[in-house]
Amino acid sequence: QVQLVESGGGLLQPGGSLTLSCAASGFNFGHYFMSWVRQAPGNGPEWVPSINTRGDSARYADSVKGRFTISRDNAENTLYLQMNNLKPEDTALYYCATSNLFMAANELRDYDYWGQGTQVTVSS
């Protein structure tokens, strides 16, 4: 069965950096576009970035542009999100999700598959 397992979240101070990982299995990872979507309690979900199948093209939400970098290693079936200069407003549960084309949807149900999420908390 399809599995997406996010990891790497944690608690850190504003200005810090963190790298999230998403381990994929049960499907051909290299045939899918990948995205990160985040959800904070009391707030609506927010699309963050997407990357194409080859990993040579990416798109970012304005709120994270210049601070976050999405990447993938198809040989290892793994998606990454490098987060720099983190802010309190980045606090959320981060999900990785699959699609057949570039997506910027905020709702997880608009994607094909997603994981359980990993929590990122930015607080001084």
Summary of the structure (lengths in Angstrom):
residues: 124
radius of gyration: 13.3
end to end distance: 40.1
largest distance: 40.6
contacts: 376
relative contact order: 0.31
helix: 10%
strand: 47%
